[in-house]
């Protein structure tokens, strides 16, 4: 086909209606107007996007994949207009979307992260000229401060609108050379100057002077830092940093060596790039690592390339000359860039004296453009000058102008915490301005059921798929745990899990009269937790005890006592039936019903558990006042009159006399009551008499208040240290380590302070012998025992209730852990999780141990302690959340240590209980973060003008948001009432009822509203098929219309 492809590309015409040709600069230049410095600075009020009218025709470009584009005769221009691609209404956005939508076979135009450096030509010591670094961009702008000794804080670049138009004129009229094959700065200079001379932009007699200017030495800001090799004073913040790490350079992608460049210049093949420590320069020397700022180098992403912007004033030019160069492949040029990364782009602007500020602003505009996500991609994929201009015009379409009289342009804007996605700039809109059907097609599967929750129709089909899904990751689950963060998580969760397990065991011992107590609770938690961590589908879940289980145990023990049944035997029968019913649920893929648990149910359940954690932490603290009473209404003048002594009981019972006989006293009169200690008096059933006595002994004025201090100090110090990574003090690595070990460091500090104070605060009491609490039982239980045979059959009825309890607690917690927000990559296994819980429940029943199921707050705290953020973030950029460190070792070690606690009582006895209560408060409060329910509750007390810009407020009326919140709040209150009452055993049934309440909301809210406030519930197969068919038809119609 002989039709010229050049005619099918959009042409951007200048004011003189002259066509812009590739690689040939124009002699006209628009920067001839003189501007004062103050006038120029007053233009720096453009921040992110101006709508610029385009008064020129443009043509859609059509490219054939795999074909080269050749310049053809202009006489055939009209032949390209009959194919319908020529449209006078093409916008810059449409042209950019077309450019970015093209596919290339070569790898040379794949976009990389860019480091941009602005160098300006200046005099050194008043004589020799050199290129001096004045600013740099990795994502945000950093300037060399006027003093020249330090970098500024990163800030959002604010540009003059005039400088953007000047830059556009530079690209339009200057030299543009794409895919230049050069390996040294000399070759680049020669090829650029030849192009300028050929196009008439530069006179031939100025060739040598321009070349000399281009080859001047480059002086970088970091060179001052390393000029003094032995600094006398070193900042404390630099302690621990490596000043040189050659291996760090290897991760920054391709570095072309001098010997590899000539062999890789085949235009038909992608350049093979290998990491190399040898740089390409005119001297041919290697990289001088002593002049590399390795701390800044760590912030550069792997595979990054450089963009160099060179602007300056010279005395031999009468008008400015410009050049935009893209190298192919990128070349490491020693000394050109502050950091040793290969250079991909160069922008050169040289002009006469007197316009330095103008050139500086144009250079800043070019550098800022290269950090823009869309223009950055266009620059890599551009085929000619018009593509570059299209990217620049699209950028101008997106920026916003601020009036100079309403904003001070000298104010530096702090980098935002979150930057909006730029995908909408790449996606073509519909005629009515809404998102395209293609975008709708991408969202078709947003609320579809994942493979782990789809019914297989086979016995144990879901379980088999879970095992196949998790087996490939088993070795990585061990390997990925080799991190200091995992050690911090183990220490934190061990301390956090110990107290509730022991407390639960103590309450269970009181409820069952010692049949199951603290030692059984420790052993059962360790055995179940270790097994679950090794074999479960989601090992990030932490198992623990729950309130409904305790209520069930109390009811069962009372029932057995009333009817003369063996409690442990009947409990074993119920446990075995419960394990069997759970296995039936696993076999029938019943876990797929989890797909009906949406955010509405998740948040109500999680919020309730977090609130209970906070409430119980405060309740336990105030409960200490009963054992350590304080005289609230005393008179300081009567302190000398306050006394408290032990006295015999008023009415001695037979039980009391039996206690006296066992301790060696014959009767009441033989006991020296007034000389007894508090503990002995309590043991002999004496009573405390005197004005300084409380219900349980003498008033203790310091223990309760000291416990309150320990409690709240633990909470606030844990929260402060956890957020320490965002502080400005100390190196990043040290801040991150302190944040990871925040809770453990807090516990150690509080234990030390408590020990030094010497106040007898209540301590953690761990059993010191591994044997059953009751002498009347062993480690293996008989399911029948002394009970009638029919109890084996009747036990199935309470087992049904237990099955629902176990299933709901386990699966709702698993759903919360497996949220998309956590970015888990190794998949989950609801069926496998339930299988392990069922098997261990049966084993614990036979051994007479407590039952354990997923603990919501502990599991959330475990996940939060393993969050991974990006290690190399640009200066000023917030670290990005990458996901969770998925592994099995932390859970395994937590429960191994718990099992070994019996042998560590000599150490654990120093931990004050108020400190652990403070940890509970911290876990409950920190787990509330990210729950949308609490954000919506805050809206009730906020005027509309002060409400945050929440995404769902843009699409859902406020009164409907309030209705949704009130329904959820009502459900939460109902759950609280039930869980706090004697009917707590039916709590799982009420959680299940939330699913049906959520289903009723479909009649109040539209699907679109629920998609913003909640997750969409699964539809029937027929309805789902019809919806997909309708959207597919709409998408096909849109594609045909394009």
ROMIBA-602884 format. One record per residue (C-alpha): x, y, z; residue in one letter. Coordinates in steps of 0.001 Angstrom, whole numbers, padded with zeros to 6 digits, always signed. Example, Ala and Ser with C-alpha at 12.3 -4.5 7.8 and 13.67 -1.06 7.14 Angstrom:
+012300-004500+007800A +013670-001060+007140S 
//
This chain:
+000000+000000+000000X +001581+003210-001190X -000570+005598+000816X +001523+007920+002965X +001016+007180+006638X +002148+010665+007567X -001100+012114+006257X -003111+010083+008748X -001490+011657+011788X -002894+014696+013584X -001109+017861+012569X -000645+020637+015076X -000258+023913+013255X +001393+027008+014573X -000043+030471+014384X +001492+030829+010878X -000200+027566+009833X +003165+025930+009274X +003427+022159+009627X +005658+020886+012439X +008162+018376+011017X +010083+015833+013002X +013708+016639+013854X +013677+020018+012118X +013473+023130+014241X +011915+026420+013247X +013755+029678+013289X +010887+031526+014939X +010802+031426+018711X +008233+032947+020990X +010415+033714+023968X +011662+037009+022538X +009340+039059+024728X +011091+040524+027763X +009634+039804+031173X +010683+041121+034532X +011437+038608+037275X +008509+039754+039421X +006143+039440+036489X +007372+035949+035784X +006969+034783+039373X +003431+036153+039475X +002487+033602+036811X +003372+030663+039039X -000236+030102+040019X -001152+027126+037860X -001399+023906+039809X -002952+021026+038080X -004961+021895+034974X -006228+024602+032557X -008724+024183+029739X -006949+025597+026696X -008931+026268+023513X -007440+024530+020516X -008052+026577+017400X -006447+024188+014966X -007426+021173+013019X -006168+017751+013914X -006355+014314+012398X -006668+010967+014042X -003629+008819+013508X -003910+005223+012381X -000950+002932+012791X -000421-000606+011637X +001319-002813+014105X +004644-004045+012933X +004934-001571+009996X +007463+001195+009749X +006303+004722+009035X +007903+006400+006049X +007608+009956+004848X +005621+010075+001576X +004587+012657-000960X +002139+015347+000103X +000179+015086-003145X -001625+012037-001766X -002864+013878+001301X -006495+013756+000275X -006455+009993-000169X -006320+009455+003576X -009545+011329+004248X -011912+008769+002949X -011414+006216+005686X -013308+008135+008325X -010313+008651+010595X -009923+012316+009831X -011956+014191+012423X -011687+017946+012972X -013139+017598+016481X -010408+015311+017872X -009400+016526+021329X -005926+016193+022880X -007363+013618+025273X -008604+011477+022404X -005261+011668+020643X -003398+010741+023819X -005764+007835+024443X -005036+006634+020909X -001275+006946+021435X -001356+005035+024703X -003698+002440+023239X -001312+001384+020486X +000668-001814+020902X +004351-002030+020171X +006377-005160+019562X +009636-003648+020768X +010584-003330+024405X +012457-000071+023970X +009341+002063+024426X +008059+000434+027592X +007646+003266+030143X +009951+003268+033168X +009969+005337+036313X +011837+008583+035735X +014249+010634+037776X +014394+014180+036410X +017200+016617+037060X +017320+020327+036180X +020800+021710+035507X +021485+025381+034745X +024554+026848+033114X +026322+029117+035602X +029731+030530+036443X +031909+028835+039030X +034226+031032+041078X +033419+033871+038679X +035300+032340+035729X +034670+028808+034487X +031171+027887+033450X +029553+024610+034481X +026180+022916+034608X +024949+023255+038193X +022082+021160+039555X +019271+023410+040816X +016265+021072+041184X +015239+017442+040929X +012047+015444+040609X +011338+011858+041507X +007672+012560+042014X +007616+015980+043638X +009932+018934+043164X +012973+019506+045350X +015001+022706+044933X +018506+023611+045999X +017884+026337+048553X +019320+029794+047963X +022107+029091+050407X +023165+026198+048186X +023824+023922+051126X +020688+021774+051319X +017679+020459+049472X +014240+021883+050106X +011359+019785+051349X +009538+018042+048485X +006521+020019+047326X +003931+020080+044558X +005354+021979+041595X +003461+025191+040798X +003984+026384+037249X +003463+029600+035365X +000840+029282+032660X +003011+031456+030452X +005978+029100+030838X +003828+026153+029733X +002913+027971+026520X +006563+028891+026029X +007479+025225+026453X +004884+024269+023865X +006479+026719+021460X +009879+025151+022176X +008603+021693+021227X +006719+023038+018206X +009575+025053+016726X +012664+023429+018142X +014544+020225+017373X +012866+016954+018279X +014921+013784+017909X +013314+010506+018937X +015067+007142+019292X +018546+008603+018945X +021290+005976+018922X +024175+007436+020892X +026440+006182+023642X +028323+009307+024768X +027482+012918+025435X +029775+013927+022552X +027748+011863+020083X +024539+013352+021414X +025895+016896+021082X +027145+016336+017531X +023849+014844+016343X +021767+017593+017965X +023940+020382+016546X +023875+018816+013073X +020078+018730+013193X +019893+022354+014363X +022211+023531+011610X +020314+021545+008973X +016982+023055+010038X +018339+026581+010192X +017826+026932+013912X +021571+027390+014477X +024244+029046+012351X +027110+026830+011311X +029754+029147+012729X +028270+028722+016237X +028583+024947+016123X +031748+024729+018231X +030529+027159+020868X +027250+025316+021370X +029119+022022+021532X +031506+023426+024117X +028573+024637+026218X +026844+021273+026040X +029986+019456+027154X +030634+021599+030213X +031191+019740+033461X +028162+018952+035606X +028262+019868+039280X +025729+018166+041545X +024466+019170+044947X +025542+015933+046637X +029200+016515+045704X +029496+019017+048550X +028343+016375+050969X +031188+014061+050087X +033888+016678+049603X +034869+016375+053245X +035654+012696+053657X +036034+012883+057468X +033332+015182+058829X +033955+016463+062328X +030278+016575+063272X +027882+013948+062025X +024134+014188+062329X +022614+011606+064664X +020019+010955+061990X +022759+009566+059711X +023970+006975+062199X +023458+003504+060834X +023195+004557+057190X +025467+002956+054647X +027431+005558+052760X +028075+003210+049882X +026335+000118+048665X +027384-000855+045147X +024818-003649+045014X +022105-001043+045294X +022909+000123+041787X +022289-003279+040309X +018592-003170+041149X +018061+000031+039201X +017751-001767+035954X +019717-001509+032748X +023075+000169+032700X +024701-000073+029319X +028409-000695+029321X +030745+000784+026693X +031252-002602+025103X +027568-003555+024908X +026303-000484+023084X +027700-001077+019557X +026425-004647+019541X +022890-003664+020493X +022049-001105+017847X +019942-003388+015705X +016761-001427+015048X +014648-004543+014535X +015401-006122+017878X +014864-005048+021450X +018068-004114+023164X +019281-006718+025591X +019982-004874+028793X +022105-006251+031562X +022954-004582+034842X +026437-003209+034816X +028474-001189+037229X +030449+000398+034393X +029120+003720+033125X +029375+005197+029661X +030974+008621+029564X +033319+010632+027440X +036111+009660+029764X +035113+006003+029672X +035532+005716+033415X +033391+003760+035806X +030948+005169+038341X +032572+006883+041311X +030548+005449+044175X +032108+007854+046652X +030092+010667+045057X +026770+008831+045024X +024171+009677+047655X +023206+006105+048504X +020421+007207+050852X +018668+008997+047985X +019536+006144+045637X +017416+003795+047769X +014357+005889+047014X +014681+005402+043263X +012515+002516+042024X +014199-000477+040362X +014589-000050+036615X +014270+003734+036741X +015717+005950+034034X +016790+009592+033959X +015488+012695+032244X +017951+015593+032089X +016768+019149+031584X +019567+021589+030665X +018836+025335+030461X +021245+028253+030405X +022265+031690+029177X +025171+032228+026763X +026612+035360+025178X +027011+034075+021616X +023368+033448+020756X +020879+036021+019528X +017830+033805+019919X +017109+030673+021952X +017716+027180+020620X +015944+024088+021968X +016125+020328+021527X +014108+017410+022896X +015922+014074+022633X +014854+010536+023445X +017656+007988+023502X +017112+004417+022467X +018338+002534+024358X +018814+004503+027564X +022497+005079+028279X +024360+005555+031529X +026454+008699+031095X +028797+009198+034014X +028686+012658+035541X +025550+013774+033720X +023078+012781+036423X +023249+012968+040192X +022554+009253+040534X +023961+006530+038249X +020853+005618+036293X +020683+005450+032489X +019528+008593+030700X +016484+008288+028419X +015429+011924+027770X +017288+015207+027393X +015834+018677+026983X +018197+021482+026019X +017438+025210+026082X +020178+027762+025431X +019448+031443+024928X +020898+034936+025150X +021631+036689+028430X +018934+038509+030375X +016223+035865+030387X +017501+033414+032973X +014287+033340+035045X +012285+032649+031894X +014508+029746+030924X +014401+028427+034507X +010594+028363+034499X +010515+026622+031110X +012936+024023+032461X +010757+023496+035542X +007737+023077+033304X +009512+020442+031221X +010700+018569+034301X +007226+018657+035868X +005722+017347+032643X +008047+014360+032768X +006706+013471+036232X +003117+013531+034980X +001897+009966+034579X +000181+010508+031224X +002767+012735+029519X +005474+010409+030811X +003872+007486+028945X +003298+009612+025837X +006958+010636+025801X +007984+006969+025752X +005527+005940+023017X +005625+009049+020835X +006504+008513+017173X +006986+012146+016224X +006687+015763+017290X +002900+015795+017025X +002609+013041+019600X +004694+015064+022067X +002540+018123+021417X -000612+016068+021912X +000636+014957+025320X +001462+018539+026263X -001953+019788+025087X -003681+017068+027087X -001723+018187+030156X -002861+021773+029554X -006436+020530+029331X -006155+019044+032826X -004468+021862+034747X -006368+024346+036896X -005636+028073+037122X -005671+029942+040430X -006157+033723+040255X -002928+035539+041225X -004784+037821+043649X -006229+034936+045661X -003159+032799+046228X +000444+033453+047179X +002563+031624+044571X +005577+031562+046901X +003769+029133+049218X +004981+025594+048720X +002164+023067+048633X +002743+019988+050771X +002522+016672+048882X -000945+015124+049307X -001408+011925+051273X -003360+010339+048425X -003038+011116+044743X -006113+010409+042589X -005819+007787+039899X -005094+009062+036395X -006785+006143+034658X -009753+008290+033637X -007372+010346+031492X -006480+007174+029588X -010066+005979+029198X -012330+007545+026535X -015618+008956+027886X -019065+008586+026350X -020767+011440+024563X -022741+012346+027683X -019583+012584+029728X -020011+009387+031731X -017528+006569+031816X -017371+004338+028806X -018961+000931+028558X -015495-000483+028377X -015039+000738+031923X -018276-000935+032840X -017001-004180+031357X -013944-003954+033589X -016232-003683+036602X -018467-006575+035638X -016667-008942+037968X -016140-006529+040880X -018819-008201+042979X -018640-011670+041495X -017976-014657+043725X -014329-015703+043876X -013283-019263+043053X -012835-020071+046746X -016562-019477+047412X -018083-021149+044367X -019974-024381+044807X -018319-027325+043092X -021250-029759+043282X -018888-032509+044491X -018302-033976+047930X -015366-032128+049485X -014894-030336+046153X -014277-026959+047802X -011826-028491+050269X -009830-030121+047464X -009609-026805+045615X -008495-025048+048799X -005683-027581+049272X -004601-027246+045632X -004649-023474+046011X -002546-023390+049170X -000003-026193+048614X +002132-024208+046084X +002588-021443+048655X +003502-023627+051613X +007267-023217+051298X +006911-019476+050743X +004730-019312+053874X +007823-020323+055805X +010410-018430+053775X +008497-015123+053898X +008617-015105+057707X +012340-014289+057810X +011768-010653+058705X +012238-008537+061801X +008604-007504+061451X +007499-011088+062067X +009521-011228+065295X +007790-008037+066467X +004419-009546+065591X +005185-012724+067565X +006188-010818+070705X +003197-008480+070475X +000571-011162+069851X +002056-013520+072455X +001576-010911+075161X -001842-010017+073760X -003073-013634+073621X -001753-014806+076978X -004007-012765+079231X -007381-013545+077572X -006552-017258+077436X -005629-017351+081127X -008568-015114+082060X -010928-017302+080055X -009518-020356+081790X -010034-018756+085191X -013660-017850+084411X -014219-021331+083025X -012749-022794+086207X -015200-020782+088313X -018126-021815+086095X -017211-025543+086088X -015794-025788+089628X -012282-026562+088425X -013121-029192+085811X -011592-026976+083113X -009343-024084+084192X -006276-022051+083262X -003832-024898+082539X -006353-026631+080273X -006988-023319+078525X -003264-022762+077907X -002732-026297+076644X -005818-026230+074416X -004934-022829+072928X -001370-023960+072192X -002403-027280+070645X -005185-025798+068513X -003195-022703+067483X -000130-024662+066379X -002206-027091+064309X -004221-024295+062735X -001111-022283+061840X +000483-025295+060149X -002452-026574+058117X -005149-023871+057790X -006029-022116+054568X -005664-018677+056161X -002921-018886+058819X -003176-015154+059546X -006292-015883+061610X -005640-016160+065348X -007761-018583+067358X -009079-017638+070767X -011931-018005+073215X -015290-016294+072770X -018013-015108+075118X -020815-017307+073706X -018670-020406+074286X -018259-019433+077937X -022022-018885+078280X -022673-022283+076681X -020251-023960+079114X -022009-022329+082088X -025450-023456+080888X -024215-026990+080192X -022518-027333+083607X -025638-026101+085424X -027775-028540+083428X -025494-031463+084346X -025420-030439+088013X -029207-030194+088165X -029804-033623+086580X -026834-035514+088012X -024983-035995+084705X -021254-036120+084121X -020328-032703+082725X -017074-033678+081006X -018602-036779+079360X -021656-034952+078029X -019433-032112+076857X -017284-034625+074979X -020355-036047+073215X -021536-032564+072201X -018044-031670+070985X -017765-034805+068831X -021221-034172+067304X -020254-030555+066636X -017037-031679+064925X -019012-034160+062800X -021578-031510+061754X -018772-029123+060832X -017256-031865+058657X -020641-032213+056947X -020575-028458+056239X -017104-028845+054754X -018176-031781+052586X -021198-029899+051201X -019326-026669+050439X -021496-024819+052962X -018754-022220+053363X -019820-020823+049996X -022708-019200+051897X -020097-016756+053160X -020627-014803+049950X -023847-013443+051495X -021871-011847+054317X -021331-008311+053022X -019639-005282+054545X -022903-004514+056373X -022626-007704+058421X -018826-007642+058659X -018707-004138+060111X -021571-004712+062570X -019849-007846+063874X -016328-006366+063914X -017506-003124+065532X -019300-005060+068261X -016251-007208+069060X -013985-004130+069136X -016372-002275+071433X -016586-005311+073716X -012791-005455+073844X -012654-001798+074877X -015496-002216+077373X -014014-005306+078996X -010582-003670+079271X -012111-000744+081184X -014324-003089+083215X -011342-005189+084313X -009480-002039+085325X -012304-000754+087505X -012844-004253+088888X -009422-003936+090541X -011034-001417+092870X -012873-004259+094603X -009648-006065+095483X -007609-002905+096067X -010142-000564+097719X -009610+003145+098213X -011164+005235+100976X -012925+007873+098887X -014174+010131+101732X -011425+010223+104327X -010266+013051+106512X -006555+013795+106298X -006540+014985+109903X -007747+011556+111095X -005160+009470+109292X -003515+008539+112586X -006798+007123+113844X -007392+004802+110896X -006860+001141+111806X -007723-002231+110314X -007210-005593+112043X -008372-009179+111691X -011157-010451+113970X -012915-013799+114326X -016142-014349+112384X -019390-013589+114129X -020914-017012+113488X -018483-019884+112999X -019797-022576+110668X -018808-026236+110417X -016863-025474+107238X -014852-022815+109043X -014059-025161+111922X -012889-027783+109447X -010508-025229+107937X -009181-024353+111400X -008567-028007+112215X -006643-028546+108962X -004366-025616+109797X -003628-026880+113343X -006013-024779+115411X -008496-026501+117695X -010966-023696+118139X -011574-020018+117606X -009830-018885+120769X -006548-020567+119883X -006088-018378+116800X -004076-015125+117302X -006463-013047+115156X -004861-009661+115784X -001457-010881+114577X -002595-012519+111341X -001645-011251+107885X -004294-010311+105342X -003921-013535+103359X -003941-015747+106501X -006980-013923+107835X -008801-014550+104595X -007700-018213+104618X -009061-018725+108158X -012327-017003+107191X -011755-014069+109531X -013282-010605+109089X -011647-007195+108863X -012661-004604+111429X -011757-000930+111595X -012246+002414+109862X -009481+001657+107335X -011029-001627+106112X -012898-002339+102924X -014870-005383+101826X -011794-007470+101040X -009286-006065+103482X -007521-002805+104359X -007733+000172+102062X -004812+000302+099619X -004577+003907+098405X -001883+003505+095766X -002411+000226+093849X -005626+001205+092061X -004349+004615+091011X -001033+003136+089956X -002943+000558+087889X -004873+003362+086179X -001580+005083+085346X -000128+001850+083930X -003312+001202+081945X -003591+004527+080151X +000174+004996+079761X +000352+001630+078004X -002458+002616+075663X -001107+006047+074695X +002537+004955+074489X +001622+002005+072243X -000369+004279+069946X +002451+006853+069842X +005184+004349+069079X +003041+002643+066437X +002769+005955+064587X +006453+006713+065093X +007314+005711+061525X +005629+008911+060305X +007724+011153+062567X +010658+013201+061290X +013272+012021+063773X +015881+009299+063289X +016539+007257+060127X +013666+005536+058356X +014866+002044+059293X +015013+002895+062987X +011564+004516+062923X +010118+001496+061153X +011661-000910+063676X +010310+001086+066618X +006871+001077+065000X +006955-002693+064469X +007980-003377+068074X +005747-000627+069505X +003602-002776+071804X +006456-004995+072956X +008654-001965+073724X +005762-000437+075656X +005256-003584+077727X +008970-003776+078538X +009054-000109+079573X +005990-000436+081781X +007274-003650+083398X +010562-001897+084220X +008823+001188+085612X +006479-000953+087702X +009421-002939+089077X +011340+000217+089990X +008326+001776+091703X +007814-001320+093837X +004048-000853+094157X +002360-004287+094490X +000195-004076+091389X -001650-007260+090311X +000557-009471+088158X -000035-012102+085471X -000632-015448+087173X +000455-018395+085001X +000121-022035+086183X +003542-023424+087024X +002719-027148+086739X +001530-029110+083731X -001252-031238+085193X -005072-031167+085184X -006573-028660+087589X -008976-031226+089047X -007604-034389+090664X -010709-036253+089511X -009929-036104+085792X -007176-037019+083360X -006261-035950+079820X -008688-038313+078015X -012472-038155+078389X -015084-040910+077936X -018005-039667+075777X -020441-041803+077774X -018922-042125+081247X -021549-042480+083942X -024244-040927+081749X -027160-042905+080257X -026674-044192+076699X -029338-041884+075300X -027196-038828+076121X -024998-039767+073130X -028017-039214+070854X -029546-036215+072610X -026195-034420+072471X -026818-033715+068784X -029368-031003+069718X -027002-028676+071614X -024357-029611+069023X -026497-027945+066328X -026353-024685+068276X -022605-025070+068814X -022113-025721+065093X -023820-022465+064175X -021764-020678+066836X -018472-022085+065535X -019388-021592+061862X -020457-017952+062200X -017571-016860+064435X -015018-018591+062232X -016300-017517+058838X -017132-013889+059627X -013647-013398+061041X -012193-015119+057953X -014186-012794+055679X -012826-009752+057538X -009246-011039+057243X -009662-011894+053538X -010922-008436+052562X -009716-007054+049252X -008307-004056+051104X -005629-006318+052611X -004332-007219+049113X -003705-010869+049963X -001944-012703+047150X -001868-016325+048296X -005599-016873+048360X -007747-018147+051206X -009365-021426+052204X -012697-021202+054000X -013360-024939+053684X -009864-025905+054857X -010087-023490+057808X -013356-025006+058971X -011939-028521+058590X -008973-027765+060877X -011231-026081+063442X -013604-029093+063370X -010815-031640+063803X -009197-029714+066651X -012594-029187+068296X -013068-032958+068373X -009565-033510+069787X -010067-030836+072465X -013403-032439+073409X -011770-035841+073917X -008962-034291+075979X -011302-032130+078065X -009847-028846+076761X -011717-025612+075951X -012932-024995+072385X -011224-022329+070346X -012395-020499+067229X -011256-017464+065233X -010882-014368+067440X -011799-011235+065501X -009799-008523+067290X -006697-010677+067734X -006808-011652+064053X -007191-008032+062926X -004295-007021+065196X -002214-009843+063710X -002899-008645+060173X -002198-005007+061078X +001144-005992+062609X +002208-007599+059309X +001349-004780+056907X +004001-004154+054270X +004619-000738+052749X +006774+000292+049817X +010396+000571+050789X +011452+002957+048048X +009109+005919+047958X +009905+009199+046278X +010725+012146+048566X +007439+013633+049726X +005449+010601+048619X +003556+008629+051218X +004621+004964+051405X +002204+002758+049498X +000475-000137+051170X +001637-003252+049315X -000179-005958+051228X +000287-008303+054170X +003301-010477+054909X +001488-013778+054437X +003198-016640+056281X +002563-019335+058911X +005476-018863+061265X +004139-016004+063409X +000974-017869+064402X +002979-021035+064980X +005517-019311+067251X +002814-017411+069188X +001129-020618+070271X +004391-022526+070809X +005448-019806+073247X +002028-019993+074848X +002489-023701+075436X +005900-023052+076958X +004535-020382+079303X +004259-022952+082091X +008058-023029+082170X +008437-019227+082023X +006484-018246+085133X +009597-016752+086735X +009649-014102+083985X +005935-013670+083262X +005118-012979+086922X +006613-009482+086526X +004023-008386+083932X +001332-006198+085579X -002236-007022+084584X -003142-003319+084031X -000477-003224+081315X -002160-006133+079505X -005538-004432+079949X -004013-001373+078269X -002908-003579+075377X -006513-004812+075056X -007734-001217+074904X -005158-000441+072216X -006104-003476+070125X -009800-002681+070352X -009299+000986+069457X -006831+000326+066630X -009118-002312+065106X -011847+000311+064749X -009768+002135+062144X -011009+001596+058629X -014540+000640+059683X -016784+002780+057502X -019629+002494+060022X -017909+004857+062471X -017146+007372+059722X -020860+007477+058902X -021788+007916+062571X -019648+011067+062702X -021725+012568+059885X -024712+012944+062226X -022978+015746+064098X -021336+017469+061123X -022802+020314+059059X -022693+019565+055344X -019952+022125+054695X -017619+020427+057183X -018225+016853+056075X -015218+015068+054568X -015142+014309+050857X -016169+010675+051235X -016741+008901+047939X -020194+007567+048817X -021420+011071+049709X -020974+012024+046054X -023393+009390+044823X -025811+008675+047696X -028145+011282+049257X -027183+012155+052814X -030551+011152+054273X -030183+007688+052766X -026684+007406+054228X -028195+008216+057642X -030925+005584+057184X -028332+002952+056306X -026262+003923+059359X -029283+003864+061696X -030253+000376+060540X -026726-000842+061137X -026585+000910+064515X -029879-000688+065579X -028541-004121+064691X -025359-003391+066650X -027303-002374+069763X -029466-005492+069507X -026375-007688+069242X -024858-005960+072263X -027973-006519+074371X -028109-010198+073457X -024394-010803+074014X -024468-009103+077418X -027512-011073+078602X -028063-014687+079607X -029258-015336+076051X -025718-014850+074671X -025736-018448+073500X -028087-017460+070633X -025730-014634+069588X -024586-016459+066402X -028222-016803+065320X -028636-013040+065555X -025455-012490+063538X -026966-014776+060905X -030119-012665+061024X -028053-009648+059897X -027757-011275+056476X -031533-011245+056121X -031726-007648+057366X -029217-006704+054698X -031335-008459+052084X -034328-006320+053073X -032297-003190+052337X -032559-004065+048631X -036133-002774+048820X -035064+000603+050272X -031872+001358+048371X -030978+001036+044718X -028182-001260+043564X -026020+001730+042728X -026423+003167+046231X -025679-000166+047878X -022592-000596+045720X -021180+002565+047333X -022388+001935+050889X -021947-001828+050934X -021143-004815+048738X -023689-006163+046288X -025157-009508+047298X -024909-012415+044841X -027733-012653+042326X -029496-015691+040988X -027825-017342+037996X -030577-016293+035608X -030527-012664+036732X -026743-012603+036650X -026717-013963+033107X -029251-011368+031934X -027269-008515+033514X -024022-009611+031928X -025700-010057+028556X -027154-006544+028695X -023815-004978+029624X -022016-006967+026952X -024495-005742+024368X -023976-002153+025489X -020219-002557+025320X -020348-004046+021819X -022555-001175+020645X -020066+001312+022032X -017137-000412+020311X -018978-000391+016988X -019803+003287+017358X -016121+004063+017820X 
//
